[in-house]
């Protein structure tokens, strides 16, 4: 058994490696205070590099986002890319950053590492929305891309997102290969905050931003009608980088200017008006946008998250109430509109395809079956959606749309990732057409429900910081409260999933952590298995499907539940009832000390 390294030794190793006076002082102060508990939290375990890259709070320590851990991650990534991507030095890397605290420094340090190895670096020196990095990788045929952002996380967090040479987020085995290289290269090679001044570094903004908007404009199908539209649209950037890009896409599509939510339109790393800078969190996050819209006499509100790769929409109803559409509802409307536009162009449906994540609504699958086009689901995250889209393209398919319920939408093939700016332009175009015809967005959605069936979702999460608690909850789901040996020898314990959720019988279970699907011959699931992440899906006999999983970037146990019925009221009623039973029976929030979602 390896001896446990004393915490003082870990602290001294940190002080030996770190060259940032602020983070050095954090650790030295904790040492002086003999704050062993905090030092253990900061230093005992390393921040993990996964398919989502890195994401953590910004403070000193091996488990956090800071100059040292960014440099170490970049060194591992750099060597892995040089070994695994042909002509990587010449093809180069693309680097972008958002407006969060330290994002610019992290981007500069990242560039410095690659430059030190003679790799060509393309770095956006000013703020960009996240899709500009994969667009840059694709346009420049770069070897990889890095975006410094924590997306919609709280203000104290930051992140490091990696794109492979195919301009998609990395998937296994690249994450493991990069993580291994990081651990082999922990000693900093270079610590360069001035890399953006290096004449070898190229800022591609002047060429790539216009090229991006030119390609996005190809999604515009009715510029004259857009220009004639009197529909007023209010927009919030949620204190992020989106507004300049949102303004420009509106100009490209021919619209009159957006009405900005002034309190939230400029980049501000403090996110002063929202506790959670995530438009997905609910109406509370959009309160100022609703106020702006009420004052302007507007009925439609658009929002991007802070790095503008996500998009959402809300509409004021005749009653005066604001309805915030879910990611599944927006995704269904996008899909049906994309299909209509495709057919209107006279193109064949024979090789048409759309994708969504496996925790997204089954409504898109129903649309595909009814309309006769190809549909697939993927594991959660655009890394899977984007890579599968490329595979389907190679097989001759036209993948015109993909989405995940977490308000991420991929329109066309401009980037094989979610893009809140192209989504903004396309949805505004749809809304303008609907309003010209005297139809509200909610009425359009209801027409789709009447055609394809009513689907009601109940998606939420609990907060849990203890990994042992999370493992205990999921292992109880799969093995029961008294685990028994597995006679087959395939698993450590015999899978013993609940037979009922409340009064509803469980028909099948798919466990992508364990690698077991009760509906498949031999129990082998068709989607990839990942033992490192918890994910179990239950299929009930009444048609309800729900998935419980852990988040790769936040301390959350998430769940996604959906019911289909002949009326929306019936679907919503069943969803609410099964959600309550599921939470109490499987998650046991009080017994396990889970924190309830507080945003609204």
JOKAKA-V185412 format. One record per backbone hydrogen bond with DSSP energy under -1.0 kcal/mol. NH is the residue of the N-H (numbers start at 1). CO is the residue of the C=O. Records with the same first field share a line. If there is no record, write none. Layout:
NH=CO + CO
This chain:
10=6
11=7
12=8
13=9
14=10
15=11
16=12
17=13
18=14
24=20
25=21
26=22
27=23
28=24
29=25
30=26
31=27
32=28
33=29
34=31
35=30
36=34
39=35
40=36
41=37
42=38
43=39
44=40
47=62
50=53
53=50
54=160
56=158
58=156
63=42
64=61
65=57
70=66
71=67
72=68
73=69
74=70
75=71
76=72
77=73
78=74
79=75
80=76
81=77
82=78
83=79
84=80
85=81
88=85
91=87
92=88
93=120
94=144
95=122
96=146
98=148
103=100
106=102
107=103
108=104
109=105
110=106
111=107
112=108
113=109
114=110
115=111
116=112
117=114
118=115
119=114
120=89
122=93
123=202
124=95
128=97
130=307
132=129
133=130
135=131
136=132
137=133
138=134
139=135
140=136
142=137
143=92
145=163
146=94
147=161
148=96
153=150
157=154
158=56
160=54
161=147
163=145
164=168
167=164
170=162
174=171
177=173
178=174
179=175
180=176
181=177
182=178
183=179
184=180
185=182
197=194
198=195
201=198
202=121
208=204
209=205
211=207
212=208
213=209
214=210
215=211
216=212
217=213
218=215
219=216
220=217
226=222
227=223
228=224
234=300
235=259
236=302
239=264
240=237
241=306
246=242
247=243
248=244
249=245
250=246
251=247
252=248
253=249
254=251
255=250
259=233
261=235
262=260
264=261
268=239
271=268
274=271
278=276
281=278
283=600
286=283
287=284
290=286
291=287
292=288
293=289
294=290
295=291
296=292
297=293
298=293
301=314
302=234
303=312
304=236
308=305
311=407
312=303
314=301
315=323
316=299
317=321
320=317
323=315
325=313
330=326
331=327
332=328
333=329
334=330
335=331
336=332
337=333
338=334
339=335
340=336
341=337
342=338
343=339
344=340
345=341
346=343
347=342
352=349
353=398
354=374
355=401
356=376
357=403
358=378
360=357
366=362
367=363
368=364
369=365
370=366
371=367
372=368
373=368
374=352
376=354
378=356
384=381
385=381
386=382
387=383
388=384
389=385
390=386
391=387
392=388
393=389
394=390
395=391
396=393
397=392
398=351
400=353 + 398
402=410
403=355
404=408
407=405
408=404
410=402
412=400
417=415
419=409
420=308
423=419
424=420
425=421
426=422
427=423
428=424
429=425
430=426
431=427
432=428
433=429
434=430
435=431
436=432
437=433
438=435
439=434
444=440
445=441
446=442
447=443
448=444
449=445
450=446
451=447
452=448
453=449
454=565
456=563
458=561
460=559
462=557
463=595
464=555
470=466
471=467
472=468
473=469
474=470
475=471
476=472
477=473
478=474
479=475
480=476
489=486
494=484
496=478
501=504
504=501
506=499
507=539
508=539
510=537
511=516
512=535
515=511
516=511
517=523
518=509
520=517
523=520
524=521
530=512
533=530
536=548
537=510
538=546
539=508
540=544
541=505
543=540
545=562
546=538
547=560
548=536
549=558
550=534
551=556
556=554
557=462
558=549
559=460
560=547
562=545
563=456
565=454
571=567
572=568
573=569
574=570
575=571
576=572
577=573
578=574
579=575
580=576
581=577
582=578
583=579
584=580
585=581
586=582
587=583
588=583
592=588
594=589
595=463
